[in-house]
Amino acid sequence: MSKILLNALLLTVVSLSCYAVEQDPTRPAYPANPSETAIISSEDAPRLSAIWISEKSRWATINGVQAKQGQTIPGNIKIIKIRKNAVTINQNGNIKTLQLLQRSYKTTK
């Protein structure tokens, strides 16, 4: 009788492991700022991922699309101004400033 119970318990434990959900180990357990998470998860929110500035031109990558200052990209987003760490855009008549994320780095003494 105890063998039957032990086998049933073992079978239950093994079958429950099939329902375990794997999570990305590099994902933080808690977001630093919940309001930033809400902005990023919004489908309408434009995302600035890169800025290139040279002597001759300025480029920004927004929502995966590279564009110069003055150009319009899909989503009715017009790039108004490209600066070192930010881009000002006009999306459907709303002026927004997109910032590149700044990371703080420790320096050794």
Backbone torsions as a table, in degrees:
resi	resn	phi	psi	omega
1	MET	NA	-42.4	-179.3
2	SER	-67.6	-31.1	176.8
3	LYS	-65.3	-38.6	179.8
4	ILE	-65.7	-44.5	178.0
5	LEU	-63.9	-42.2	179.6
6	LEU	-63.6	-43.5	177.9
7	ASN	-64.2	-40.5	179.2
8	ALA	-64.4	-42.7	178.7
9	LEU	-64.2	-44.5	179.3
10	LEU	-62.8	-43.0	178.2
11	LEU	-62.8	-39.3	178.6
12	THR	-64.8	-45.7	-179.5
13	VAL	-63.8	-43.9	-179.8
14	VAL	-65.1	-41.5	-178.9
15	SER	-70.4	-30.1	178.6
16	LEU	-69.3	-27.6	179.9
17	SER	-66.5	-19.2	177.1
18	CYS	-68.4	-23.1	-178.5
19	TYR	-92.3	0.7	179.5
20	ALA	-67.2	140.9	-178.8
21	VAL	-105.9	125.3	177.3
22	GLU	-83.7	137.8	178.5
23	GLN	-117.2	155.7	178.2
24	ASP	-64.7	119.1	-177.6
25	PRO	-69.0	-17.0	-179.9
26	THR	-89.8	-8.6	-179.8
27	ARG	-76.3	131.0	179.6
28	PRO	-64.6	146.8	-179.6
29	ALA	-64.9	-39.2	179.5
30	TYR	-130.1	130.4	178.3
31	PRO	-63.8	148.4	-178.7
32	ALA	-63.3	-40.8	-177.4
33	ASN	-141.0	111.4	-177.1
34	PRO	-58.3	-30.7	-179.7
35	SER	-68.8	-33.4	176.5
36	GLU	-65.7	-39.3	179.1
37	THR	-62.9	-39.8	179.5
38	ALA	-64.6	-38.4	179.3
39	ILE	-68.2	-43.6	-177.8
40	ILE	-66.8	-38.2	-176.4
41	SER	-76.3	-15.2	179.3
42	SER	-69.3	132.3	-178.3
43	GLU	-69.3	-29.5	-176.6
44	ASP	-79.8	-21.9	-172.9
45	ALA	-69.5	121.6	175.5
46	PRO	-70.1	143.0	-178.8
47	ARG	-119.1	122.6	177.3
48	LEU	-89.3	123.7	-178.6
49	SER	-116.0	-19.5	-179.6
50	ALA	-159.6	153.2	174.1
51	ILE	-135.4	132.2	174.5
52	TRP	-121.6	127.0	177.6
53	ILE	-128.1	125.0	174.9
54	SER	-125.8	-178.8	178.8
55	GLU	-65.0	-30.2	-174.2
56	LYS	-97.7	-26.8	-175.3
57	SER	-153.5	167.5	176.3
58	ARG	-130.9	129.7	-179.9
59	TRP	-127.6	150.0	173.5
60	ALA	-136.5	149.2	174.4
61	THR	-110.2	114.8	179.6
62	ILE	-123.7	126.6	-177.7
63	ASN	53.6	35.0	177.2
64	GLY	81.0	4.7	-178.7
65	VAL	-112.4	127.1	176.6
66	GLN	-84.9	136.0	179.2
67	ALA	-153.1	155.3	176.7
68	LYS	-91.9	165.8	174.5
69	GLN	-58.3	131.6	-179.8
70	GLY	97.1	-16.5	-179.5
71	GLN	-83.2	158.3	175.4
72	THR	-112.6	134.9	-179.8
73	ILE	-114.8	167.1	179.9
74	PRO	-53.8	145.7	-175.7
75	GLY	97.8	10.5	-178.8
76	ASN	55.3	47.0	-178.8
77	ILE	-110.1	115.6	177.1
78	LYS	-103.2	129.3	-179.9
79	ILE	-84.0	115.6	-178.0
80	ILE	-88.1	-50.4	-176.9
81	LYS	-147.6	137.1	176.6
82	ILE	-112.7	121.6	177.3
83	ARG	-116.2	-179.8	-175.4
84	LYS	-55.6	-46.3	-176.5
85	ASN	-123.5	10.2	-176.7
86	ALA	-153.2	157.5	176.9
87	VAL	-132.0	131.3	175.3
88	THR	-97.4	130.1	-177.5
89	ILE	-127.6	162.7	171.9
90	ASN	-121.3	113.5	179.1
91	GLN	-118.7	109.7	179.8
92	ASN	55.2	39.5	177.9
93	GLY	87.3	-5.2	178.3
94	ASN	-99.7	124.0	177.6
95	ILE	-85.5	127.0	179.9
96	LYS	-132.8	151.1	173.2
97	THR	-114.3	121.3	177.9
98	LEU	-98.0	130.0	-178.6
99	GLN	-106.6	142.6	168.4
100	LEU	-75.0	141.0	179.0
101	LEU	-66.3	132.7	177.7
102	GLN	-99.4	131.9	178.3
103	ARG	-112.3	138.5	177.3
104	SER	-93.3	137.4	-179.2
105	TYR	-118.6	140.3	175.9
106	LYS	-80.8	142.0	175.2
107	THR	-113.0	146.1	178.3
108	THR	-91.7	145.3	-178.7
109	LYS	-86.9	NA	NA
